[in-house]
Amino acid sequence: MTLRSALCLVVFPPLLAVFLALMAWTTAAQQYARADGAAARLQAALDSRPDEPAVQAARLLVPGSTAGLALSALQAQVLNLLGKTIQVQQIDARAVETEGPLTRLSVKLRLAGDEASVMKALIAIEWAEPLIFVDALLITASGPSLSVEIELLAYAGKIAT
């Protein structure tokens, strides 16, 4: 046996063992990092899970424990949506009707403004939460100004009438 082959027999197996250990350690570190990333994604998903269906539905209904409070909340919401971009000439609370577990609220609204402001107002109403529906719409033009009559409806939970 030569010195070279003896040296290979003595040095090569420990070097191979160290190399394999480093490879296993690198693989374990990569798997550990992937597991940490998956745990972080899972925790983020748990933290941002959607509300219960009842809570989601409640956001779509006008708040109020009585018919007067619900109609007042609906009128305030409509006025907030319209802002200063359009002239509100009249806003009247109308009928309140119980429909099963919900209460239907009705409001009549009269506006005046140019075409762009009327469109912005209608879009704001349609995109609102709690949900507001345009039940009837009458637009009358007099020059560049439009006069708009809108009947809106929204729903509240079962309330005292």
DRENBAKE-204703 format. One record per residue: residue number from 1; x, y, z of N, C-alpha, C, CB in turn; residue in three letters. Coordinates in pm, 1 decimal, always signed. Last residue first. Glycine has a CB too. Layout:
N
[NUM,[X,Y,Z],[X,Y,Z],[X,Y,Z],[X,Y,Z],'ala']
...
end
This chain:
161
[161,[-9194.6,+4932.5,+1500.5],[-9252.3,+5033.4,+1411.9],[-9334.2,+5134.9,+1486.4],[-9337.0,+4968.4,+1307.2],'thr']
[160,[-8887.3,+4791.2,+1579.0],[-9016.6,+4832.5,+1632.6],[-9070.7,+4945.0,+1545.1],[-9004.7,+4877.8,+1782.1],'ala']
[159,[-8742.3,+4572.3,+1328.9],[-8740.0,+4685.7,+1421.2],[-8880.2,+4714.7,+1470.2],[-8679.7,+4810.5,+1354.0],'ile']
[158,[-8532.6,+4346.2,+1180.7],[-8666.9,+4358.8,+1240.0],[-8661.3,+4468.0,+1345.5],[-8716.4,+4222.4,+1302.6],'lys']
[157,[-8295.1,+4548.1,+995.7],[-8339.9,+4425.9,+1061.0],[-8479.9,+4446.8,+1115.2],[-8243.1,+4384.4,+1173.9],'gly']
[156,[-8362.5,+4727.3,+692.6],[-8310.6,+4721.6,+828.2],[-8353.3,+4586.2,+884.6],[-8363.2,+4842.2,+917.0],'ala']
[155,[-8297.3,+4826.6,+359.6],[-8353.5,+4732.2,+455.4],[-8283.4,+4744.9,+589.0],[-8342.7,+4589.0,+403.1],'tyr']
[154,[-8413.0,+5078.5,+130.9],[-8307.9,+5005.1,+199.2],[-8375.5,+4913.9,+299.4],[-8205.2,+5101.0,+268.6],'ala']
[153,[-8482.6,+5277.0,-152.7],[-8523.1,+5185.4,-48.8],[-8401.8,+5114.1,+4.8],[-8626.3,+5085.8,-100.4],'leu']
[152,[-8575.6,+5586.8,-302.9],[-8473.8,+5493.3,-255.9],[-8536.4,+5396.3,-157.3],[-8355.0,+5568.3,-190.8],'leu']
[151,[-8671.3,+5762.7,-572.4],[-8725.7,+5688.6,-459.6],[-8624.9,+5580.8,-425.1],[-8867.0,+5627.6,-492.0],'glu']
[150,[-8585.0,+6076.8,-693.7],[-8542.9,+5939.0,-673.6],[-8619.3,+5882.0,-554.9],[-8389.0,+5929.7,-651.1],'ile']
[149,[-8577.8,+6323.0,-930.5],[-8657.4,+6268.0,-820.9],[-8624.4,+6119.3,-812.3],[-8812.5,+6292.0,-842.8],'glu']
[148,[-8387.9,+6589.6,-1046.4],[-8395.7,+6445.0,-1031.2],[-8482.8,+6411.5,-910.6],[-8254.4,+6383.2,-1015.9],'val']
[147,[-8311.4,+6814.7,-1294.1],[-8390.2,+6797.7,-1172.8],[-8419.4,+6648.5,-1161.6],[-8523.5,+6884.2,-1175.6],'ser']
[146,[-8018.2,+6954.9,-1432.2],[-8111.8,+6844.0,-1425.7],[-8184.6,+6848.1,-1292.3],[-8039.2,+6708.7,-1444.8],'leu']
[145,[-7900.7,+7219.9,-1643.3],[-7930.0,+7165.1,-1510.6],[-8033.5,+7054.0,-1519.5],[-7979.3,+7275.6,-1416.3],'ser']
[144,[-7884.7,+7329.5,-1890.8],[-7774.4,+7241.8,-1850.9],[-7799.9,+7174.9,-1715.2],[-7644.2,+7321.2,-1845.6],'pro']
[143,[-8235.9,+7312.6,-1948.2],[-8106.5,+7371.4,-1983.2],[-7995.5,+7275.8,-1942.6],[-8087.4,+7509.7,-1914.8],'gly']
[142,[-8370.6,+7098.2,-1767.3],[-8407.6,+7236.7,-1799.3],[-8276.8,+7311.2,-1823.3],[-8493.9,+7304.7,-1682.9],'ser']
[141,[-8486.0,+6766.0,-1752.3],[-8380.7,+6859.2,-1792.0],[-8440.4,+6996.7,-1817.1],[-8306.8,+6808.5,-1917.8],'ala']
[140,[-8558.5,+6527.9,-1510.5],[-8614.0,+6632.7,-1595.7],[-8503.3,+6732.1,-1624.9],[-8736.9,+6702.9,-1528.4],'thr']
[139,[-8590.3,+6195.8,-1419.3],[-8495.8,+6303.2,-1449.1],[-8562.7,+6400.1,-1546.2],[-8362.0,+6246.7,-1508.9],'ile']
[138,[-8675.4,+5970.0,-1180.9],[-8734.9,+6059.7,-1280.0],[-8638.4,+6176.7,-1296.9],[-8879.5,+6108.9,-1236.0],'leu']
[137,[-8679.1,+5646.1,-1058.5],[-8593.7,+5757.6,-1096.1],[-8664.2,+5839.0,-1204.0],[-8454.7,+5707.7,-1145.5],'leu']
[136,[-8714.0,+5406.0,-796.7],[-8773.6,+5481.9,-907.2],[-8687.0,+5604.0,-931.8],[-8922.0,+5523.3,-876.1],'ala']
[135,[-8529.5,+5270.8,-640.9],[-8654.4,+5204.5,-675.2],[-8723.2,+5273.7,-792.8],[-8747.5,+5201.3,-554.0],'asp']
[134,[-8209.5,+5206.7,-578.5],[-8289.1,+5306.9,-648.3],[-8413.3,+5234.7,-698.5],[-8208.6,+5375.7,-766.8],'val']
[133,[-8106.6,+5093.7,-257.5],[-8151.2,+5061.6,-392.5],[-8229.8,+5178.4,-449.8],[-8236.6,+4933.1,-393.3],'phe']
[132,[-7834.5,+5052.2,-50.3],[-7945.2,+5141.6,-85.0],[-7979.0,+5113.4,-230.8],[-7908.2,+5294.9,-61.6],'ile']
[131,[-7667.8,+4873.7,+205.3],[-7718.4,+4878.1,+68.7],[-7837.5,+4971.8,+54.5],[-7756.9,+4739.3,+23.4],'leu']
[130,[-7452.3,+5054.6,+429.3],[-7556.2,+4958.1,+399.0],[-7615.9,+4981.4,+260.9],[-7664.7,+4963.8,+504.2],'pro']
[129,[-7278.5,+5113.0,+139.8],[-7306.2,+5011.6,+241.1],[-7342.8,+5085.2,+366.9],[-7184.4,+4915.5,+264.1],'glu']
[128,[-7314.7,+5217.5,-204.0],[-7315.3,+5240.6,-59.6],[-7333.0,+5111.4,+19.5],[-7425.4,+5338.1,-23.2],'ala']
[127,[-7331.1,+5223.2,-474.9],[-7215.7,+5154.2,-416.4],[-7215.5,+5159.5,-264.3],[-7087.3,+5214.5,-469.1],'trp']
[126,[-7557.9,+5379.0,-531.5],[-7557.7,+5237.5,-570.0],[-7443.6,+5158.8,-504.0],[-7547.2,+5225.5,-721.4],'glu']
[125,[-7472.5,+5631.6,-441.6],[-7585.8,+5563.7,-377.2],[-7583.2,+5414.7,-408.2],[-7719.7,+5625.2,-423.3],'ile']
[124,[-7266.0,+5686.7,-621.2],[-7238.4,+5680.2,-477.2],[-7349.8,+5606.3,-403.7],[-7221.7,+5821.6,-419.1],'ala']
[123,[-7411.9,+5694.3,-860.7],[-7309.7,+5590.7,-841.4],[-7277.2,+5575.9,-693.4],[-7181.5,+5624.4,-921.3],'ile']
[122,[-7570.0,+5920.8,-815.2],[-7632.4,+5789.9,-837.2],[-7533.4,+5675.6,-815.1],[-7689.7,+5781.9,-978.8],'leu']
[121,[-7369.4,+6119.5,-791.6],[-7462.4,+6093.1,-681.2],[-7525.7,+5955.1,-695.7],[-7571.9,+6201.3,-675.7],'ala']
[120,[-7250.6,+6112.3,-1042.6],[-7170.1,+6081.3,-924.1],[-7259.5,+6045.9,-806.8],[-7079.4,+6199.6,-887.4],'lys']
[119,[-7473.5,+6195.1,-1196.7],[-7416.1,+6061.0,-1215.5],[-7331.6,+6019.5,-1095.6],[-7330.9,+6056.6,-1343.1],'met']
[118,[-7501.5,+6456.0,-1099.5],[-7612.0,+6360.8,-1084.0],[-7559.5,+6217.8,-1098.5],[-7724.1,+6388.5,-1188.6],'val']
[117,[-7260.9,+6567.4,-1181.5],[-7287.3,+6555.0,-1038.1],[-7403.0,+6459.0,-1011.4],[-7318.0,+6692.4,-977.4],'ser']
[116,[-7291.0,+6552.7,-1463.7],[-7180.3,+6483.6,-1396.6],[-7208.6,+6464.8,-1247.9],[-7049.7,+6561.3,-1415.4],'ala']
[115,[-7519.6,+6716.6,-1514.5],[-7520.3,+6572.9,-1545.7],[-7411.3,+6496.2,-1469.8],[-7502.2,+6552.2,-1696.1],'glu']
[114,[-7584.0,+6942.9,-1237.1],[-7548.0,+6910.7,-1375.0],[-7538.1,+6758.9,-1391.6],[-7414.1,+6979.1,-1414.4],'asp']
[113,[-7878.1,+6950.7,-1023.3],[-7736.1,+6964.6,-1054.9],[-7710.1,+6934.1,-1200.1],[-7652.1,+6873.5,-967.0],'gly']
[112,[-8091.6,+6858.4,-759.6],[-8070.5,+6943.8,-876.5],[-7920.7,+6957.4,-897.9],[-8138.2,+7084.4,-858.6],'ala']
[111,[-8319.1,+6617.0,-615.8],[-8187.0,+6676.5,-635.2],[-8189.4,+6769.9,-755.0],[-8079.6,+6567.4,-654.1],'leu']
[110,[-8512.1,+6457.9,-377.4],[-8516.5,+6547.0,-494.1],[-8384.4,+6622.4,-499.1],[-8639.1,+6646.8,-487.2],'arg']
[109,[-8622.2,+6146.3,-257.7],[-8513.6,+6243.0,-264.9],[-8531.8,+6326.7,-391.4],[-8374.3,+6171.9,-263.9],'leu']
[108,[-8778.8,+5939.2,-25.8],[-8790.6,+6010.9,-153.1],[-8692.1,+6126.8,-149.3],[-8938.0,+6061.7,-178.4],'lys']
[107,[-8735.4,+5617.6,+111.0],[-8702.7,+5760.4,+119.3],[-8719.2,+5820.3,-20.2],[-8556.1,+5783.4,+174.4],'val']
[106,[-8823.4,+5335.3,+303.3],[-8836.4,+5407.4,+177.5],[-8811.8,+5555.9,+200.7],[-8975.8,+5384.4,+115.1],'ser']
[105,[-8736.9,+5013.9,+423.1],[-8739.6,+5158.1,+446.8],[-8743.4,+5229.3,+312.5],[-8616.4,+5204.3,+530.7],'leu']
[104,[-8848.8,+4709.0,+540.2],[-8819.8,+4787.0,+420.1],[-8839.6,+4935.2,+451.4],[-8910.5,+4742.6,+301.0],'arg']
[103,[-8708.9,+4482.8,+757.3],[-8798.7,+4597.2,+748.4],[-8755.0,+4681.2,+630.2],[-8799.0,+4681.0,+880.3],'thr']
[102,[-8699.4,+4121.1,+782.7],[-8644.2,+4251.8,+747.2],[-8752.7,+4358.9,+747.5],[-8576.6,+4245.8,+609.8],'leu']
[101,[-8818.6,+3877.7,+818.0],[-8723.9,+3920.7,+920.9],[-8664.1,+4059.5,+894.5],[-8612.5,+3819.6,+932.0],'pro']
[100,[-9104.7,+3985.7,+649.0],[-9038.6,+3872.7,+713.7],[-8943.4,+3922.9,+821.6],[-8962.6,+3787.0,+610.1],'gly']
[99,[-9115.5,+4296.8,+613.4],[-9113.6,+4187.7,+516.0],[-9035.8,+4071.7,+576.5],[-9050.4,+4233.2,+379.8],'glu']
[98,[-9280.3,+4584.0,+707.6],[-9213.8,+4463.7,+756.6],[-9229.3,+4354.7,+652.1],[-9272.2,+4418.2,+894.0],'thr']
[97,[-9223.4,+4910.0,+591.9],[-9299.5,+4786.1,+577.9],[-9216.9,+4669.2,+628.6],[-9341.3,+4763.2,+431.1],'glu']
[96,[-9267.1,+5247.7,+596.5],[-9188.2,+5141.3,+658.7],[-9274.3,+5016.3,+653.8],[-9145.2,+5177.4,+807.4],'val']
[95,[-9270.3,+5524.0,+363.7],[-9328.6,+5409.6,+433.0],[-9223.6,+5316.2,+491.9],[-9417.0,+5332.5,+338.6],'ala']
[94,[-9042.8,+5791.0,+387.8],[-9172.2,+5739.7,+341.0],[-9213.4,+5620.6,+426.1],[-9165.5,+5699.5,+190.8],'arg']
[93,[-8874.8,+6092.1,+446.3],[-8893.6,+5952.6,+483.9],[-9033.5,+5910.6,+440.2],[-8873.4,+5931.6,+638.1],'ala']
[92,[-8737.9,+6309.7,+207.2],[-8851.8,+6274.2,+291.1],[-8851.2,+6125.3,+319.9],[-8983.6,+6315.2,+224.4],'asp']
[91,[-8559.4,+6575.7,+105.9],[-8542.3,+6435.5,+141.3],[-8650.3,+6402.6,+243.3],[-8397.6,+6406.1,+197.9],'ile']
[90,[-8485.9,+6822.7,-138.8],[-8581.4,+6763.0,-46.3],[-8541.7,+6618.6,-19.1],[-8725.5,+6770.7,-102.6],'gln']
[89,[-8263.1,+6921.5,-268.9],[-8377.2,+7009.4,-249.9],[-8474.3,+6954.5,-145.8],[-8449.0,+7030.5,-381.6],'gln']
[88,[-7928.3,+6921.2,-275.6],[-8039.2,+6840.8,-226.0],[-8153.5,+6936.0,-196.0],[-7998.9,+6757.2,-99.0],'val']
[87,[-7702.6,+6965.4,-528.8],[-7796.9,+7037.6,-444.0],[-7912.9,+6944.7,-406.0],[-7849.7,+7165.3,-516.4],'gln']
[86,[-7379.2,+6814.1,-512.3],[-7510.1,+6827.1,-574.7],[-7604.6,+6895.2,-475.8],[-7565.6,+6688.0,-618.7],'ile']
[85,[-7146.9,+6807.6,-367.9],[-7135.3,+6812.6,-513.7],[-7268.8,+6834.2,-583.5],[-7072.8,+6685.6,-564.1],'thr']
[84,[-7134.0,+6773.6,-98.3],[-7159.0,+6910.5,-145.2],[-7160.5,+6920.2,-297.5],[-7053.5,+7004.6,-89.3],'lys']
[83,[-7283.7,+6455.0,-30.6],[-7186.2,+6559.3,-2.4],[-7229.5,+6694.0,-55.9],[-7052.8,+6522.4,-60.1],'gly']
[82,[-7401.2,+6207.2,-73.7],[-7414.8,+6311.3,-175.2],[-7316.1,+6424.4,-154.7],[-7555.3,+6365.9,-175.1],'leu']
[81,[-7343.4,+6062.1,+157.1],[-7297.9,+6013.0,+26.7],[-7299.1,+6122.9,-78.6],[-7385.1,+5896.9,-19.1],'leu']
[80,[-7473.6,+6211.8,+353.7],[-7327.1,+6197.6,+357.3],[-7272.3,+6152.0,+222.7],[-7285.6,+6098.1,+466.7],'asn']
[79,[-7740.2,+6170.5,+274.3],[-7683.3,+6306.1,+271.4],[-7531.2,+6302.8,+276.4],[-7737.1,+6389.0,+388.2],'leu']
[78,[-7757.1,+5894.2,+320.5],[-7776.7,+5947.5,+185.4],[-7715.6,+6086.5,+174.8],[-7926.9,+5951.9,+149.2],'val']
[77,[-7720.1,+5885.7,+599.5],[-7625.6,+5818.7,+510.3],[-7636.0,+5873.4,+368.5],[-7650.2,+5667.6,+510.3],'gln']
[76,[-7943.6,+6026.8,+686.8],[-7809.3,+6079.0,+715.4],[-7705.8,+6014.6,+623.1],[-7771.7,+6054.0,+863.4],'ala']
[75,[-8147.2,+5853.3,+599.8],[-8139.5,+5988.7,+546.6],[-8000.1,+6048.1,+569.0],[-8246.5,+6077.7,+611.6],'gln']
[74,[-8083.6,+5627.5,+759.6],[-8081.6,+5617.8,+613.9],[-8070.6,+5755.9,+550.5],[-8207.2,+5546.2,+563.1],'leu']
[73,[-8123.7,+5730.1,+1015.2],[-7989.9,+5681.7,+977.1],[-7978.1,+5671.7,+826.0],[-7960.7,+5544.4,+1041.6],'ala']
[72,[-8399.4,+5780.0,+998.0],[-8306.4,+5890.8,+1020.6],[-8164.5,+5851.4,+980.6],[-8309.7,+5934.8,+1168.1],'ser']
[71,[-8493.8,+5519.8,+971.4],[-8515.3,+5616.2,+862.9],[-8420.9,+5735.4,+875.7],[-8661.1,+5664.6,+862.5],'leu']
[70,[-8410.5,+5420.4,+1222.6],[-8359.4,+5360.6,+1099.2],[-8377.2,+5455.2,+981.2],[-8430.0,+5227.5,+1071.0],'ala']
[69,[-8557.5,+5582.7,+1399.8],[-8410.7,+5584.6,+1402.9],[-8351.7,+5526.8,+1274.5],[-8359.0,+5505.9,+1524.1],'leu']
[68,[-8821.8,+5513.2,+1323.7],[-8774.0,+5650.9,+1314.0],[-8622.2,+5660.0,+1312.1],[-8828.0,+5732.3,+1428.7],'gly']
[67,[-8833.1,+5239.4,+1383.2],[-8849.9,+5284.6,+1245.2],[-8795.9,+5425.7,+1227.3],[-8997.3,+5279.1,+1204.6],'ala']
[66,[-8566.9,+5143.3,+1610.2],[-8704.3,+5179.8,+1579.4],[-8710.7,+5228.7,+1434.8],[-8757.0,+5288.8,+1677.9],'thr']
[65,[-8303.1,+5081.8,+1605.6],[-8389.5,+4992.8,+1682.0],[-8537.1,+5024.4,+1661.4],[-8355.4,+5001.2,+1829.1],'ser']
[64,[-8065.0,+5073.6,+1345.1],[-8172.9,+5145.0,+1412.2],[-8264.4,+5047.7,+1483.1],[-8252.2,+5229.4,+1312.7],'gly']
[63,[-7881.1,+5055.7,+1034.6],[-7894.7,+5037.7,+1179.0],[-8013.0,+5117.9,+1233.8],[-7765.2,+5079.2,+1250.2],'pro']
[62,[-7949.2,+4882.8,+736.2],[-7947.9,+5014.3,+801.5],[-7965.0,+4992.1,+951.5],[-8061.2,+5108.5,+744.5],'val']
[61,[-7735.3,+4615.8,+630.3],[-7864.0,+4664.7,+678.1],[-7846.9,+4798.8,+747.3],[-7928.8,+4563.4,+773.3],'leu']
[60,[-7484.6,+4527.4,+580.0],[-7564.2,+4564.1,+463.4],[-7700.4,+4621.4,+501.0],[-7582.7,+4444.1,+374.2],'leu']
[59,[-7381.1,+4445.9,+818.8],[-7322.5,+4564.7,+756.2],[-7404.2,+4614.3,+637.9],[-7181.3,+4535.1,+711.1],'arg']
[58,[-7514.7,+4207.5,+860.7],[-7554.4,+4324.1,+940.5],[-7497.0,+4452.6,+882.2],[-7508.6,+4307.6,+1086.1],'ala']
[57,[-7377.9,+4029.0,+698.7],[-7512.0,+4070.7,+659.5],[-7554.6,+4196.0,+735.1],[-7612.3,+3957.8,+683.9],'ala']
[56,[-7141.4,+3996.7,+847.9],[-7134.9,+4051.1,+711.9],[-7271.4,+4102.9,+668.6],[-7084.7,+3944.2,+612.9],'gln']
[55,[-7250.4,+3879.7,+1076.0],[-7184.5,+4010.1,+1087.6],[-7173.9,+4075.6,+950.6],[-7044.3,+3995.3,+1151.2],'val']
[54,[-7344.3,+3639.7,+969.4],[-7439.8,+3731.5,+1033.1],[-7380.0,+3871.1,+1046.5],[-7481.8,+3678.6,+1171.8],'ala']
[53,[-7105.5,+3515.8,+876.8],[-7207.9,+3561.7,+782.2],[-7308.3,+3659.5,+844.3],[-7282.2,+3442.6,+726.4],'pro']
[52,[-6813.5,+3645.3,+1044.7],[-6922.7,+3549.3,+1037.2],[-7029.2,+3602.5,+940.9],[-6983.4,+3522.7,+1178.3],'glu']
[51,[-6549.3,+3789.8,+846.3],[-6641.8,+3786.9,+958.1],[-6744.7,+3676.4,+937.9],[-6711.1,+3923.1,+974.8],'asp']
[50,[-6264.1,+3617.3,+706.9],[-6382.6,+3702.9,+699.8],[-6469.2,+3688.0,+823.8],[-6464.4,+3670.4,+575.2],'pro']
[49,[-5930.6,+3628.3,+837.2],[-6047.5,+3552.0,+793.3],[-6170.2,+3642.2,+793.8],[-6070.5,+3428.0,+884.1],'arg']
[48,[-5683.5,+3726.0,+904.0],[-5765.8,+3804.7,+811.9],[-5887.7,+3727.7,+762.7],[-5682.7,+3849.2,+693.3],'ser']
[47,[-5565.1,+3538.1,+1070.0],[-5587.4,+3673.9,+1121.5],[-5682.0,+3753.8,+1033.5],[-5455.2,+3747.7,+1133.9],'asp']
[46,[-5544.2,+3318.2,+901.6],[-5631.3,+3310.0,+1018.9],[-5663.2,+3448.0,+1074.8],[-5566.6,+3224.1,+1127.0],'leu']
[45,[-5357.7,+3418.2,+718.5],[-5491.3,+3379.2,+671.6],[-5589.0,+3370.5,+787.9],[-5485.5,+3244.5,+597.4],'ala']
[44,[-5140.2,+3452.6,+889.7],[-5197.3,+3569.4,+821.5],[-5338.0,+3538.0,+770.5],[-5106.4,+3613.7,+704.1],'ala']
[43,[-5093.2,+3185.2,+957.5],[-5132.7,+3279.8,+1061.2],[-5194.9,+3404.9,+999.9],[-5012.1,+3317.5,+1147.7],'gln']
[42,[-5016.3,+3087.3,+703.9],[-5133.7,+3032.9,+771.9],[-5183.4,+3128.7,+879.4],[-5101.5,+2896.4,+833.7],'leu']
[41,[-4782.7,+3235.0,+660.0],[-4896.6,+3250.6,+568.7],[-5025.1,+3198.8,+632.1],[-4870.0,+3177.0,+436.6],'arg']
[40,[-4625.7,+3135.5,+872.7],[-4658.4,+3278.2,+867.9],[-4777.6,+3303.5,+775.6],[-4536.3,+3359.8,+820.8],'ala']
[39,[-4605.6,+2867.3,+797.6],[-4670.6,+2901.4,+924.4],[-4710.7,+3048.9,+926.6],[-4577.3,+2869.7,+1043.2],'ala']
[38,[-4461.7,+2895.3,+560.0],[-4597.3,+2838.8,+556.0],[-4673.0,+2872.3,+683.8],[-4592.1,+2685.9,+535.9],'ala']
[37,[-4221.0,+2998.2,+662.8],[-4300.2,+3076.0,+567.2],[-4444.8,+3026.5,+559.7],[-4236.1,+3069.9,+428.7],'gly']
[36,[-4138.9,+2781.4,+821.0],[-4165.7,+2911.6,+882.8],[-4251.5,+2998.9,+791.8],[-4034.0,+2983.4,+915.7],'asp']
[35,[-4102.2,+2590.6,+619.7],[-4204.0,+2567.5,+722.2],[-4238.7,+2697.6,+793.7],[-4155.7,+2462.2,+823.6],'ala']
[34,[-3889.3,+2706.9,+479.9],[-4017.7,+2686.8,+412.2],[-4130.0,+2665.5,+512.7],[-4009.8,+2567.3,+316.7],'arg']
[33,[-3692.2,+2693.8,+681.1],[-3734.8,+2824.2,+630.2],[-3868.9,+2812.6,+557.4],[-3627.8,+2882.9,+535.9],'ala']
[32,[-3671.6,+2415.0,+703.6],[-3711.1,+2493.8,+819.9],[-3761.7,+2631.5,+776.3],[-3592.9,+2508.4,+918.0],'tyr']
[31,[-3572.7,+2351.1,+452.1],[-3704.4,+2301.4,+491.5],[-3758.8,+2379.1,+612.0],[-3697.1,+2151.0,+524.1],'gln']
[30,[-3319.5,+2475.3,+470.8],[-3416.2,+2516.8,+368.5],[-3557.1,+2473.4,+404.9],[-3377.9,+2459.3,+232.0],'gln']
[29,[-3206.8,+2329.4,+681.7],[-3226.2,+2473.7,+697.9],[-3327.2,+2526.2,+594.4],[-3090.7,+2548.5,+684.1],'ala']
[28,[-3195.8,+2074.2,+565.3],[-3278.8,+2095.3,+684.1],[-3306.1,+2244.4,+704.5],[-3210.5,+2035.8,+809.4],'ala']
[27,[-3008.7,+2123.7,+361.6],[-3144.7,+2082.1,+327.3],[-3239.1,+2105.7,+444.9],[-3147.1,+1933.7,+285.7],'thr']
[26,[-2784.7,+2182.4,+520.9],[-2837.0,+2281.7,+427.5],[-2981.4,+2249.5,+389.6],[-2749.3,+2288.4,+301.6],'thr']
[25,[-2750.7,+1935.4,+654.2],[-2777.6,+2056.5,+732.1],[-2837.5,+2166.4,+642.9],[-2647.8,+2107.1,+799.6],'trp']
[24,[-2691.4,+1767.9,+440.2],[-2811.5,+1742.1,+520.0],[-2849.1,+1866.2,+600.8],[-2789.6,+1621.2,+614.3],'ala']
[23,[-2448.8,+1886.9,+358.5],[-2561.9,+1880.0,+266.4],[-2692.4,+1857.8,+343.0],[-2540.5,+1767.5,+163.2],'met']
[22,[-2292.9,+1843.1,+588.6],[-2321.3,+1979.7,+544.9],[-2439.4,+1983.9,+448.1],[-2197.6,+2041.0,+479.0],'leu']
[21,[-2285.7,+1561.2,+583.7],[-2348.1,+1629.7,+697.3],[-2382.8,+1773.9,+660.7],[-2254.8,+1626.9,+820.3],'ala']
[20,[-2142.5,+1517.6,+349.2],[-2280.8,+1471.6,+357.2],[-2354.7,+1539.0,+473.1],[-2285.3,+1319.0,+373.1],'leu']
[19,[-1895.6,+1632.3,+430.3],[-1967.3,+1684.3,+315.0],[-2114.9,+1644.2,+320.1],[-1902.8,+1634.2,+185.2],'phe']
[18,[-1827.2,+1463.9,+644.2],[-1847.4,+1607.1,+668.4],[-1927.4,+1669.0,+553.5],[-1711.0,+1679.6,+684.7],'val']
[17,[-1800.3,+1220.8,+503.2],[-1899.2,+1232.4,+611.2],[-1929.4,+1379.2,+641.0],[-1848.7,+1161.4,+739.0],'ala']
[16,[-1587.5,+1283.8,+334.1],[-1717.1,+1248.1,+276.5],[-1827.2,+1262.4,+381.0],[-1714.2,+1104.1,+221.1],'leu']
[15,[-1388.0,+1319.9,+526.4],[-1427.4,+1432.0,+440.1],[-1563.1,+1406.5,+376.5],[-1322.0,+1455.9,+331.0],'leu']
[14,[-1371.9,+1057.4,+634.4],[-1418.8,+1168.7,+718.2],[-1460.9,+1290.5,+635.6],[-1309.5,+1209.3,+816.5],'pro']
[13,[-1290.7,+911.4,+388.3],[-1416.8,+883.7,+457.8],[-1460.5,+996.7,+552.8],[-1403.8,+754.8,+535.9],'pro']
[12,[-1029.9,+1040.8,+315.6],[-1150.4,+1049.9,+234.0],[-1279.9,+1019.1,+310.0],[-1138.2,+956.9,+118.1],'phe']
[11,[-824.2,+982.0,+502.4],[-877.6,+1118.2,+491.7],[-1012.8,+1122.1,+419.2],[-777.4,+1207.6,+418.6],'val']
[10,[-764.2,+704.7,+483.6],[-776.1,+767.7,+615.1],[-848.6,+902.8,+603.9],[-636.2,+786.7,+678.6],'val']
[9,[-749.4,+644.1,+213.4],[-833.1,+561.6,+300.4],[-856.1,+628.1,+436.4],[-769.1,+424.1,+319.7],'leu']
[8,[-563.0,+835.8,+129.1],[-700.6,+840.8,+77.4],[-793.7,+760.9,+166.3],[-707.1,+787.6,-66.8],'cys']
[7,[-336.7,+739.2,+262.0],[-387.0,+872.0,+294.7],[-531.7,+888.0,+247.9],[-298.1,+980.2,+231.3],'leu']
[6,[-303.9,+501.5,+125.6],[-329.5,+499.2,+269.9],[-388.9,+632.5,+314.8],[-199.1,+469.0,+348.2],'ala']
[5,[-248.1,+594.6,-129.5],[-370.3,+517.1,-108.8],[-404.8,+508.8,+39.3],[-355.1,+376.2,-167.4],'ser']
[4,[-1.9,+727.8,-71.6],[-115.0,+798.9,-131.6],[-245.8,+724.1,-107.5],[-92.3,+818.0,-282.2],'arg']
[3,[+166.2,+532.4,+17.6],[+130.8,+641.9,+108.1],[+7.3,+715.6,+57.1],[+248.9,+740.0,+123.5],'leu']
[2,[+55.5,+211.2,-85.4],[+137.3,+330.4,-96.7],[+86.3,+435.2,+0.2],[+137.0,+384.4,-240.8],'thr']
[1,[+84.4,-114.9,+0.0],[+0.0,+0.0,+0.0],[+90.3,+123.0,+0.0],[-96.8,-1.2,+121.0],'met']
end
